[in-house]
């Protein structure tokens, strides 16, 4: 799926779906709203992700030159990107369930171990 380490890709796709279009700096400013980890997302990671998403056909970009100031690259989600976001949602849903099972097992095993130690004392 890509960018699993910090989950940058699904967050960028979701932001583009919500905003309709956006430029890199705006995305960077809003990544924390949907961040899936506590790890800071570096500017370079965002732009690498945007380039890869564009290469894969999930986003497209155009230079915006009509406004005052320097030109900015504006990104938009494609229909393939919307489908890819749905794939991410399914993966993350499965991962969430797996993580919840893991946490329940770990905490349940910890309680059993503590009870066993008390009983044998």
Residue, then its C-alpha position, 0 to 999 in steps of 0.5 A: x500500500x505504501x507509506x505504512x510507516x507513518x500512514x501519510x498516504x491515506x491522510x493525504x487522500x482523505x484531505x484531498x477528498x474533503x477539500x476538493x483540491x489543495x496545495x502542499x503547504x495547506x495539506x501540511x498544515x492540516x495533516x495533524x487533523x487526521x494523523x494516524x500516529x503520533x509521529x510528526x510528518x515531515x515536509x519531505x515525506x508529504x511531497x514524496x507521497x504526493x509525487x508517488x500518488x501522482x505517478x500512480x494516477x491517484x492525484x493530479x496536479x496543476x500549477x496555479x499561476x493566476x493568483x498573486x505571489x509565487x506559483x503553487x502546485x494544486x493537487x486534486x484527487x482522481x476517481x482512481x484516488x477515491x477508489x484507493x482511499x476506499x482500499x485504505x479504509x478497508x486496510x485500516x479497518x482490518x488493522x484496527x480490529x487486529x490491533x484491538x484483538x492484540x491489546x485485549x489479548x495482551x491485557x487479558x494475558x497480563x491479568x491472568x499472569x498476575x492472578x496466577x502469581x498471587x494464587x501461588x504466593 
